[in-house]
């Protein structure tokens, strides 16, 4: 069996999907960063009423926060990526990797129906 065929056969739901923090869109950026650091995660999923509305990653810290200290007290929605591309739990790992490659991102939220 080749790596490609294994990735096509493996569904995203079977992967470890527990490595993320969560916050609501009005949570302060500094609070989100502290939570990510404490929980040792490099991504935070931003939700409203249990619906995904955004994503904030360690890359966002480097590109949107680090040189602008005033942003630390703003809500996370001011620096998050709104309406991120998502995967479904029944999607193959190969298809999820293609989405990530096409979009040039390292994190892909997986939504359950």
LUMKOLKOL-280982 format. One record per residue: x, y, z of N, C-alpha, C in turn; chain. Coordinates in nm, 4 decimals, always signed. Layout:
% LUMKOLKOL-280982
@n_x: X, n_y: Y, n_z: Z, ca_x: X, ca_y: Y, ca_z: Z, c_x: X, c_y: Y, c_z: Z, unit: A;
...
//
This chain:
% LUMKOLKOL-280982
@n_x: +0.0851, n_y: -0.1172, n_z: +0.0000, ca_x: +0.0000, ca_y: +0.0000, ca_z: +0.0000, c_x: +0.0906, c_y: +0.1247, c_z: +0.0000, unit: A;
@n_x: +0.0614, n_y: +0.2189, n_z: -0.0863, ca_x: +0.1414, ca_y: +0.3410, ca_z: -0.0960, c_x: +0.0916, c_y: +0.4447, c_z: +0.0044, unit: A;
@n_x: +0.1736, n_y: +0.5446, n_z: +0.0303, ca_x: +0.1339, ca_y: +0.6523, ca_z: +0.1195, c_x: +0.0088, c_y: +0.7214, c_z: +0.0670, unit: A;
@n_x: +0.0042, n_y: +0.7456, n_z: -0.0632, ca_x: -0.1125, ca_y: +0.8111, ca_z: -0.1214, c_x: -0.2395, c_y: +0.7300, c_z: -0.0983, unit: A;
@n_x: -0.2332, n_y: +0.6002, n_z: -0.1193, ca_x: -0.3536, ca_y: +0.5185, ca_z: -0.0992, c_x: -0.3918, c_y: +0.5123, c_z: +0.0486, unit: A;
@n_x: -0.2939, n_y: +0.5140, n_z: +0.1374, ca_x: -0.3241, ca_y: +0.5169, ca_z: +0.2809, c_x: -0.3919, c_y: +0.6477, c_z: +0.3197, unit: A;
@n_x: -0.3437, n_y: +0.7592, n_z: +0.2656, ca_x: -0.4041, ca_y: +0.8889, ca_z: +0.2963, c_x: -0.5447, c_y: +0.9000, c_z: +0.2390, unit: A;
@n_x: -0.5668, n_y: +0.8380, n_z: +0.1246, ca_x: -0.7016, ca_y: +0.8377, ca_z: +0.0662, c_x: -0.7980, c_y: +0.7535, c_z: +0.1499, unit: A;
@n_x: -0.7470, n_y: +0.6466, n_z: +0.2093, ca_x: -0.8313, ca_y: +0.5569, ca_z: +0.2886, c_x: -0.8571, c_y: +0.6095, c_z: +0.4297, unit: A;
@n_x: -0.7639, n_y: +0.6882, n_z: +0.4816, ca_x: -0.7759, ca_y: +0.7396, ca_z: +0.6193, c_x: -0.8659, c_y: +0.8612, c_z: +0.6235, unit: A;
@n_x: -0.9691, n_y: +0.8572, n_z: +0.7070, ca_x: -1.0572, ca_y: +0.9729, ca_z: +0.7230, c_x: -1.0019, c_y: +1.0655, c_z: +0.8296, unit: A;
@n_x: -1.0276, n_y: +1.1920, n_z: +0.8133, ca_x: -0.9801, ca_y: +1.2934, ca_z: +0.9062, c_x: -1.0266, c_y: +1.2633, c_z: +1.0490, unit: A;
@n_x: -1.1442, n_y: +1.2070, n_z: +1.0649, ca_x: -1.1995, ca_y: +1.1782, ca_z: +1.1977, c_x: -1.1102, c_y: +1.0845, c_z: +1.2781, unit: A;
@n_x: -1.0280, n_y: +1.0058, n_z: +1.2126, ca_x: -0.9416, ca_y: +0.9105, ca_z: +1.2823, c_x: -0.8103, c_y: +0.9730, c_z: +1.3300, unit: A;
@n_x: -0.7859, n_y: +1.0988, n_z: +1.2961, ca_x: -0.6637, ca_y: +1.1669, ca_z: +1.3368, c_x: -0.6834, c_y: +1.2319, c_z: +1.4740, unit: A;
@n_x: -0.5743, n_y: +1.2623, n_z: +1.5419, ca_x: -0.5817, ca_y: +1.3331, ca_z: +1.6697, c_x: -0.6159, c_y: +1.4792, c_z: +1.6415, unit: A;
@n_x: -0.7366, n_y: +1.5196, n_z: +1.6791, ca_x: -0.7848, ca_y: +1.6550, ca_z: +1.6495, c_x: -0.7987, c_y: +1.7394, c_z: +1.7760, unit: A;
@n_x: -0.7267, n_y: +1.7032, n_z: +1.8803, ca_x: -0.7459, ca_y: +1.7680, ca_z: +2.0102, c_x: -0.6521, c_y: +1.8853, c_z: +2.0366, unit: A;
@n_x: -0.5627, n_y: +1.9181, n_z: +1.9453, ca_x: -0.4606, ca_y: +2.0185, ca_z: +1.9724, c_x: -0.5000, c_y: +2.1608, c_z: +1.9418, unit: A;
@n_x: -0.6047, n_y: +2.2137, n_z: +2.0073, ca_x: -0.6437, ca_y: +2.3517, ca_z: +1.9830, c_x: -0.7065, c_y: +2.4119, c_z: +2.1086, unit: A;
@n_x: -0.6979, n_y: +2.5427, n_z: +2.1166, ca_x: -0.7669, ca_y: +2.6176, ca_z: +2.2215, c_x: -0.8946, c_y: +2.6743, c_z: +2.1615, unit: A;
@n_x: -0.9818, n_y: +2.7265, n_z: +2.2477, ca_x: -1.1048, ca_y: +2.7907, ca_z: +2.1997, c_x: -1.1246, c_y: +2.9238, c_z: +2.2705, unit: A;
@n_x: -1.1958, n_y: +3.0120, n_z: +2.2039, ca_x: -1.2301, ca_y: +3.1424, ca_z: +2.2612, c_x: -1.3515, c_y: +3.1961, c_z: +2.1868, unit: A;
@n_x: -1.4159, n_y: +3.2935, n_z: +2.2470, ca_x: -1.5240, ca_y: +3.3630, ca_z: +2.1781, c_x: -1.4661, c_y: +3.4871, c_z: +2.1116, unit: A;
@n_x: -1.5369, n_y: +3.5414, n_z: +2.0159, ca_x: -1.4836, ca_y: +3.6520, ca_z: +1.9349, c_x: -1.4534, c_y: +3.7779, c_z: +2.0141, unit: A;
@n_x: -1.5114, n_y: +3.7934, n_z: +2.1326, ca_x: -1.4861, ca_y: +3.9135, ca_z: +2.2126, c_x: -1.3741, c_y: +3.8955, c_z: +2.3155, unit: A;
@n_x: -1.3112, n_y: +3.7801, n_z: +2.3201, ca_x: -1.2000, ca_y: +3.7558, ca_z: +2.4118, c_x: -1.0797, c_y: +3.8397, c_z: +2.3686, unit: A;
@n_x: -1.0124, n_y: +3.9006, n_z: +2.4651, ca_x: -0.8963, ca_y: +3.9844, ca_z: +2.4343, c_x: -0.7831, c_y: +3.9014, c_z: +2.3742, unit: A;
@n_x: -0.7115, n_y: +3.9597, n_z: +2.2812, ca_x: -0.5994, ca_y: +3.8925, ca_z: +2.2158, c_x: -0.5005, c_y: +3.8413, c_z: +2.3195, unit: A;
@n_x: -0.4668, n_y: +3.9224, n_z: +2.4203, ca_x: -0.3698, ca_y: +3.8797, ca_z: +2.5219, c_x: -0.4190, c_y: +3.7565, c_z: +2.5974, unit: A;
@n_x: -0.5494, n_y: +3.7475, n_z: +2.6219, ca_x: -0.6066, ca_y: +3.6319, ca_z: +2.6906, c_x: -0.5966, c_y: +3.5072, c_z: +2.6036, unit: A;
@n_x: -0.6240, n_y: +3.5229, n_z: +2.4754, ca_x: -0.6144, ca_y: +3.4090, ca_z: +2.3825, c_x: -0.4706, c_y: +3.3586, c_z: +2.3755, unit: A;
@n_x: -0.3763, n_y: +3.4502, n_z: +2.3634, ca_x: -0.2352, ca_y: +3.4095, ca_z: +2.3554, c_x: -0.1932, c_y: +3.3388, c_z: +2.4842, unit: A;
@n_x: -0.2342, n_y: +3.3918, n_z: +2.5989, ca_x: -0.2016, ca_y: +3.3273, ca_z: +2.7271, c_x: -0.2625, c_y: +3.1878, c_z: +2.7351, unit: A;
@n_x: -0.3862, n_y: +3.1729, n_z: +2.6901, ca_x: -0.4529, ca_y: +3.0425, ca_z: +2.6904, c_x: -0.3794, c_y: +2.9443, c_z: +2.5992, unit: A;
@n_x: -0.3424, n_y: +2.9902, n_z: +2.4798, ca_x: -0.2689, ca_y: +2.9035, ca_z: +2.3869, c_x: -0.1363, c_y: +2.8589, c_z: +2.4485, unit: A;
@n_x: -0.0680, n_y: +2.9509, n_z: +2.5150, ca_x: +0.0604, ca_y: +2.9192, ca_z: +2.5774, c_x: +0.0410, c_y: +2.8180, c_z: +2.6906, unit: A;
@n_x: -0.0566, n_y: +2.8418, n_z: +2.7774, ca_x: -0.0829, ca_y: +2.7520, ca_z: +2.8895, c_x: -0.1228, c_y: +2.6126, c_z: +2.8422, unit: A;
@n_x: -0.2068, n_y: +2.6076, n_z: +2.7407, ca_x: -0.2557, ca_y: +2.4796, ca_z: +2.6883, c_x: -0.1596, c_y: +2.4154, c_z: +2.5888, unit: A;
@n_x: -0.0516, n_y: +2.4881, n_z: +2.5571, ca_x: +0.0512, ca_y: +2.4404, ca_z: +2.4636, c_x: -0.0067, c_y: +2.4067, c_z: +2.3260, unit: A;
@n_x: -0.0880, n_y: +2.4998, n_z: +2.2754, ca_x: -0.1474, ca_y: +2.4861, ca_z: +2.1429, c_x: -0.0992, c_y: +2.5992, c_z: +2.0538, unit: A;
@n_x: -0.0941, n_y: +2.5745, n_z: +1.9240, ca_x: -0.0536, ca_y: +2.6789, ca_z: +1.8308, c_x: -0.1710, c_y: +2.7322, c_z: +1.7491, unit: A;
@n_x: -0.2914, n_y: +2.6929, n_z: +1.7876, ca_x: -0.4105, ca_y: +2.7388, ca_z: +1.7167, c_x: -0.5256, c_y: +2.7553, c_z: +1.8152, unit: A;
@n_x: -0.6071, n_y: +2.8578, n_z: +1.7882, ca_x: -0.7282, ca_y: +2.8812, ca_z: +1.8671, c_x: -0.8457, c_y: +2.8932, c_z: +1.7708, unit: A;
@n_x: -0.9490, n_y: +2.8150, n_z: +1.7971, ca_x: -1.0711, ca_y: +2.8242, ca_z: +1.7176, c_x: -1.1643, c_y: +2.9221, c_z: +1.7875, unit: A;
@n_x: -1.2128, n_y: +3.0185, n_z: +1.7123, ca_x: -1.2976, ca_y: +3.1246, ca_z: +1.7670, c_x: -1.4424, c_y: +3.0917, c_z: +1.7329, unit: A;
@n_x: -1.5275, n_y: +3.0890, n_z: +1.8357, ca_x: -1.6656, ca_y: +3.0467, ca_z: +1.8161, c_x: -1.7641, c_y: +3.1495, c_z: +1.8693, unit: A;
@n_x: -1.8844, n_y: +3.1433, n_z: +1.8159, ca_x: -1.9992, ca_y: +3.2178, ca_z: +1.8659, c_x: -2.1165, c_y: +3.1218, c_z: +1.8643, unit: A;
@n_x: -2.1792, n_y: +3.1030, n_z: +1.9808, ca_x: -2.2910, ca_y: +3.0089, ca_z: +1.9917, c_x: -2.2562, c_y: +2.8717, c_z: +1.9337, unit: A;
@n_x: -2.1372, n_y: +2.8236, n_z: +1.9681, ca_x: -2.0862, ca_y: +2.6933, ca_z: +1.9251, c_x: -2.0671, c_y: +2.6809, c_z: +1.7738, unit: A;
@n_x: -2.0634, n_y: +2.7936, n_z: +1.7039, ca_x: -2.0382, ca_y: +2.7941, ca_z: +1.5598, c_x: -1.9007, c_y: +2.8548, c_z: +1.5350, unit: A;
@n_x: -1.8208, n_y: +2.7908, n_z: +1.4504, ca_x: -1.6883, ca_y: +2.8413, ca_z: +1.4182, c_x: -1.7004, c_y: +2.9699, c_z: +1.3372, unit: A;
@n_x: -1.6371, n_y: +3.0763, n_z: +1.3864, ca_x: -1.6405, ca_y: +3.2037, ca_z: +1.3148, c_x: -1.5014, c_y: +3.2514, c_z: +1.2754, unit: A;
@n_x: -1.3977, n_y: +3.1874, n_z: +1.3319, ca_x: -1.2630, ca_y: +3.2306, ca_z: +1.2984, c_x: -1.1562, c_y: +3.1383, c_z: +1.3535, unit: A;
@n_x: -1.0328, n_y: +3.1648, n_z: +1.3117, ca_x: -0.9171, ca_y: +3.0893, ca_z: +1.3576, c_x: -0.8036, c_y: +3.1888, c_z: +1.3830, unit: A;
@n_x: -0.7256, n_y: +3.1606, n_z: +1.4867, ca_x: -0.6113, ca_y: +3.2435, ca_z: +1.5226, c_x: -0.4961, c_y: +3.1487, c_z: +1.5511, unit: A;
@n_x: -0.3817, n_y: +3.1720, n_z: +1.4856, ca_x: -0.2690, ca_y: +3.0793, ca_z: +1.4967, c_x: -0.1415, c_y: +3.1495, c_z: +1.5425, unit: A;
@n_x: -0.0401, n_y: +3.0687, n_z: +1.5683, ca_x: +0.0896, ca_y: +3.1242, ca_z: +1.6055, c_x: +0.1452, c_y: +3.2124, c_z: +1.4939, unit: A;
@n_x: +0.1124, n_y: +3.1817, n_z: +1.3716, ca_x: +0.1555, ca_y: +3.2664, ca_z: +1.2597, c_x: +0.0892, c_y: +3.4037, c_z: +1.2674, unit: A;
@n_x: -0.0363, n_y: +3.4091, n_z: +1.3110, ca_x: -0.1049, ca_y: +3.5373, ca_z: +1.3290, c_x: -0.0369, c_y: +3.6209, c_z: +1.4375, unit: A;
@n_x: +0.0134, n_y: +3.5560, n_z: +1.5400, ca_x: +0.0859, ca_y: +3.6288, ca_z: +1.6445, c_x: +0.2064, c_y: +3.6992, c_z: +1.5818, unit: A;
@n_x: +0.2780, n_y: +3.6284, n_z: +1.4973, ca_x: +0.3966, ca_y: +3.6849, ca_z: +1.4335, c_x: +0.3647, c_y: +3.7939, c_z: +1.3319, unit: A;
@n_x: +0.2565, n_y: +3.7793, n_z: +1.2593, ca_x: +0.2275, ca_y: +3.8741, ca_z: +1.1509, c_x: +0.1312, c_y: +3.9863, c_z: +1.1877, unit: A;
@n_x: +0.0480, n_y: +3.9659, n_z: +1.2911, ca_x: -0.0555, ca_y: +4.0640, ca_z: +1.3216, c_x: -0.0474, c_y: +4.1234, c_z: +1.4620, unit: A;
@n_x: +0.0369, n_y: +4.0667, n_z: +1.5474, ca_x: +0.0359, ca_y: +4.1094, ca_z: +1.6872, c_x: +0.1713, c_y: +4.1574, c_z: +1.7374, unit: A;
@n_x: +0.2759, n_y: +4.0855, n_z: +1.7075, ca_x: +0.4048, ca_y: +4.1059, ca_z: +1.7740, c_x: +0.4585, c_y: +4.2482, c_z: +1.7661, unit: A;
@n_x: +0.4403, n_y: +4.3176, n_z: +1.6562, ca_x: +0.4917, ca_y: +4.4541, ca_z: +1.6419, c_x: +0.3877, c_y: +4.5615, c_z: +1.6726, unit: A;
@n_x: +0.2696, n_y: +4.5195, n_z: +1.7158, ca_x: +0.1610, ca_y: +4.6144, ca_z: +1.7432, c_x: +0.1043, c_y: +4.5859, c_z: +1.8832, unit: A;
@n_x: +0.1730, n_y: +4.6293, n_z: +1.9882, ca_x: +0.1310, ca_y: +4.5953, ca_z: +2.1239, c_x: -0.0100, c_y: +4.6422, c_z: +2.1607, unit: A;
@n_x: -0.0598, n_y: +4.7476, n_z: +2.0972, ca_x: -0.1949, ca_y: +4.7969, ca_z: +2.1282, c_x: -0.3030, c_y: +4.6941, c_z: +2.0944, unit: A;
@n_x: -0.2723, n_y: +4.6029, n_z: +2.0057, ca_x: -0.3715, ca_y: +4.5042, ca_z: +1.9630, c_x: -0.3995, c_y: +4.4019, c_z: +2.0738, unit: A;
@n_x: -0.3111, n_y: +4.3904, n_z: +2.1704, ca_x: -0.3272, ca_y: +4.2901, ca_z: +2.2762, c_x: -0.4566, c_y: +4.3078, c_z: +2.3554, unit: A;
@n_x: -0.5052, n_y: +4.4283, n_z: +2.3675, ca_x: -0.6279, ca_y: +4.4527, ca_z: +2.4439, c_x: -0.7528, c_y: +4.4582, c_z: +2.3569, unit: A;
@n_x: -0.7373, n_y: +4.4366, n_z: +2.2286, ca_x: -0.8521, ca_y: +4.4334, ca_z: +2.1379, c_x: -0.9127, c_y: +4.2928, c_z: +2.1372, unit: A;
@n_x: -1.0370, n_y: +4.2796, n_z: +2.0928, ca_x: -1.0968, ca_y: +4.1461, ca_z: +2.0819, c_x: -1.0273, c_y: +4.0638, c_z: +1.9733, unit: A;
@n_x: -1.0250, n_y: +3.9345, n_z: +1.9925, ca_x: -0.9567, ca_y: +3.8444, ca_z: +1.8988, c_x: -1.0154, c_y: +3.8564, c_z: +1.7585, unit: A;
@n_x: -1.1399, n_y: +3.8947, n_z: +1.7473, ca_x: -1.2006, ca_y: +3.9062, ca_z: +1.6141, c_x: -1.1311, c_y: +4.0118, c_z: +1.5283, unit: A;
@n_x: -1.0564, n_y: +4.1028, n_z: +1.5912, ca_x: -0.9863, ca_y: +4.2062, ca_z: +1.5141, c_x: -0.8632, c_y: +4.1526, c_z: +1.4415, unit: A;
@n_x: -0.8143, n_y: +4.0360, n_z: +1.4817, ca_x: -0.6936, ca_y: +3.9805, ca_z: +1.4192, c_x: -0.7091, c_y: +3.8366, c_z: +1.3704, unit: A;
@n_x: -0.8220, n_y: +3.7749, n_z: +1.3998, ca_x: -0.8426, ca_y: +3.6355, ca_z: +1.3569, c_x: -0.8690, c_y: +3.6306, c_z: +1.2064, unit: A;
@n_x: -0.8559, n_y: +3.5122, n_z: +1.1499, ca_x: -0.9000, ca_y: +3.4887, ca_z: +1.0130, c_x: -1.0458, c_y: +3.4461, c_z: +1.0217, unit: A;
@n_x: -1.1338, n_y: +3.5284, n_z: +0.9683, ca_x: -1.2770, ca_y: +3.4994, ca_z: +0.9746, c_x: -1.3148, c_y: +3.3937, c_z: +0.8713, unit: A;
@n_x: -1.4164, n_y: +3.3166, n_z: +0.9050, ca_x: -1.4717, ca_y: +3.2153, ca_z: +0.8148, c_x: -1.3632, c_y: +3.1293, c_z: +0.7503, unit: A;
@n_x: -1.2840, n_y: +3.0601, n_z: +0.8315, ca_x: -1.1746, ca_y: +2.9815, ca_z: +0.7749, c_x: -1.2247, c_y: +2.8628, c_z: +0.6925, unit: A;
@n_x: -1.1402, n_y: +2.8200, n_z: +0.6011, ca_x: -1.1664, ca_y: +2.6971, ca_z: +0.5264, c_x: -1.1696, c_y: +2.5834, c_z: +0.6274, unit: A;
@n_x: -1.2598, n_y: +2.4893, n_z: +0.6109, ca_x: -1.2724, ca_y: +2.3786, ca_z: +0.7051, c_x: -1.2755, c_y: +2.2446, c_z: +0.6316, unit: A;
@n_x: -1.2529, n_y: +2.1406, n_z: +0.7098, ca_x: -1.2661, ca_y: +2.0036, ca_z: +0.6610, c_x: -1.3829, c_y: +1.9394, c_z: +0.7341, unit: A;
@n_x: -1.4315, n_y: +1.8298, n_z: +0.6799, ca_x: -1.5339, ca_y: +1.7520, ca_z: +0.7488, c_x: -1.4698, c_y: +1.6242, c_z: +0.8015, unit: A;
@n_x: -1.5294, n_y: +1.5673, n_z: +0.9038, ca_x: -1.4736, ca_y: +1.4483, ca_z: +0.9676, c_x: -1.4659, c_y: +1.3299, c_z: +0.8725, unit: A;
@n_x: -1.5531, n_y: +1.3242, n_z: +0.7725, ca_x: -1.5519, ca_y: +1.2112, ca_z: +0.6800, c_x: -1.4629, c_y: +1.2342, c_z: +0.5575, unit: A;
@n_x: -1.3971, n_y: +1.3498, n_z: +0.5519, ca_x: -1.3052, ca_y: +1.3802, ca_z: +0.4420, c_x: -1.1794, c_y: +1.2938, c_z: +0.4546, unit: A;
@n_x: -1.1224, n_y: +1.2546, n_z: +0.3428, ca_x: -0.9983, ca_y: +1.1771, ca_z: +0.3487, c_x: -0.8830, c_y: +1.2675, c_z: +0.3897, unit: A;
@n_x: -0.7824, n_y: +1.2086, n_z: +0.4509, ca_x: -0.6633, ca_y: +1.2844, ca_z: +0.4899, c_x: -0.5970, c_y: +1.3448, c_z: +0.3664, unit: A;
@n_x: -0.6001, n_y: +1.2739, n_z: +0.2552, ca_x: -0.5410, ca_y: +1.3249, ca_z: +0.1310, c_x: -0.6119, c_y: +1.4515, c_z: +0.0850, unit: A;
@n_x: -0.7449, n_y: +1.4527, n_z: +0.0909, ca_x: -0.8200, ca_y: +1.5716, ca_z: +0.0497, c_x: -0.7943, c_y: +1.6890, c_z: +0.1443, unit: A;
@n_x: -0.7828, n_y: +1.6603, n_z: +0.2731, ca_x: -0.7531, ca_y: +1.7663, ca_z: +0.3706, c_x: -0.6146, c_y: +1.8251, c_z: +0.3434, unit: A;
@n_x: -0.5176, n_y: +1.7417, n_z: +0.3151, ca_x: -0.3827, ca_y: +1.7904, ca_z: +0.2841, c_x: -0.3828, c_y: +1.8753, c_z: +0.1569, unit: A;
@n_x: -0.4621, n_y: +1.8362, n_z: +0.0583, ca_x: -0.4720, ca_y: +1.9167, ca_z: -0.0643, c_x: -0.5290, c_y: +2.0555, c_z: -0.0352, unit: A;
@n_x: -0.6324, n_y: +2.0609, n_z: +0.0492, ca_x: -0.6894, ca_y: +2.1908, ca_z: +0.0874, c_x: -0.5844, c_y: +2.2780, c_z: +0.1557, unit: A;
@n_x: -0.5072, n_y: +2.2180, n_z: +0.2443, ca_x: -0.4043, ca_y: +2.2924, ca_z: +0.3161, c_x: -0.2959, c_y: +2.3416, c_z: +0.2211, unit: A;
@n_x: -0.2565, n_y: +2.2575, n_z: +0.1284, ca_x: -0.1537, ca_y: +2.2967, ca_z: +0.0317, c_x: -0.2047, c_y: +2.4079, c_z: -0.0592, unit: A;
@n_x: -0.3264, n_y: +2.3931, n_z: -0.1072, ca_x: -0.3842, ca_y: +2.4928, ca_z: -0.1969, c_x: -0.3977, c_y: +2.6284, c_z: -0.1274, unit: A;
@n_x: -0.4385, n_y: +2.6277, n_z: -0.0006, ca_x: -0.4582, ca_y: +2.7526, ca_z: +0.0725, c_x: -0.3344, c_y: +2.8053, c_z: +0.1419, unit: A;
@n_x: -0.2258, n_y: +2.7287, n_z: +0.1370, ca_x: -0.0999, ca_y: +2.7686, ca_z: +0.2018, c_x: -0.1168, c_y: +2.7910, c_z: +0.3517, unit: A;
@n_x: -0.1898, n_y: +2.6999, n_z: +0.4185, ca_x: -0.2018, ca_y: +2.7109, ca_z: +0.5630, c_x: -0.1685, c_y: +2.5782, c_z: +0.6292, unit: A;
@n_x: -0.1316, n_y: +2.5886, n_z: +0.7577, ca_x: -0.0870, ca_y: +2.4719, ca_z: +0.8334, c_x: -0.1945, c_y: +2.4134, c_z: +0.9229, unit: A;
@n_x: -0.3022, n_y: +2.4851, n_z: +0.9435, ca_x: -0.4091, ca_y: +2.4396, ca_z: +1.0332, c_x: -0.5411, c_y: +2.4388, c_z: +0.9585, unit: A;
@n_x: -0.6146, n_y: +2.3314, n_z: +0.9770, ca_x: -0.7412, ca_y: +2.3146, ca_z: +0.9073, c_x: -0.8452, c_y: +2.2662, c_z: +1.0092, unit: A;
@n_x: -0.9366, n_y: +2.3534, n_z: +1.0510, ca_x: -1.0394, ca_y: +2.3098, ca_z: +1.1452, c_x: -1.1263, c_y: +2.1996, c_z: +1.0846, unit: A;
@n_x: -1.1607, n_y: +2.1024, n_z: +1.1672, ca_x: -1.2453, ca_y: +1.9925, ca_z: +1.1239, c_x: -1.3794, c_y: +2.0081, c_z: +1.1955, unit: A;
@n_x: -1.4858, n_y: +2.0173, n_z: +1.1169, ca_x: -1.6193, ca_y: +2.0339, ca_z: +1.1730, c_x: -1.6968, c_y: +1.9037, c_z: +1.1668, unit: A;
@n_x: -1.7681, n_y: +1.8760, n_z: +1.2729, ca_x: -1.8560, ca_y: +1.7610, ca_z: +1.2788, c_x: -1.9942, c_y: +1.8058, c_z: +1.2321, unit: A;
@n_x: -2.0609, n_y: +1.7210, n_z: +1.1573, ca_x: -2.1933, ca_y: +1.7565, ca_z: +1.1074, c_x: -2.2867, c_y: +1.7846, c_z: +1.2224, unit: A;
//
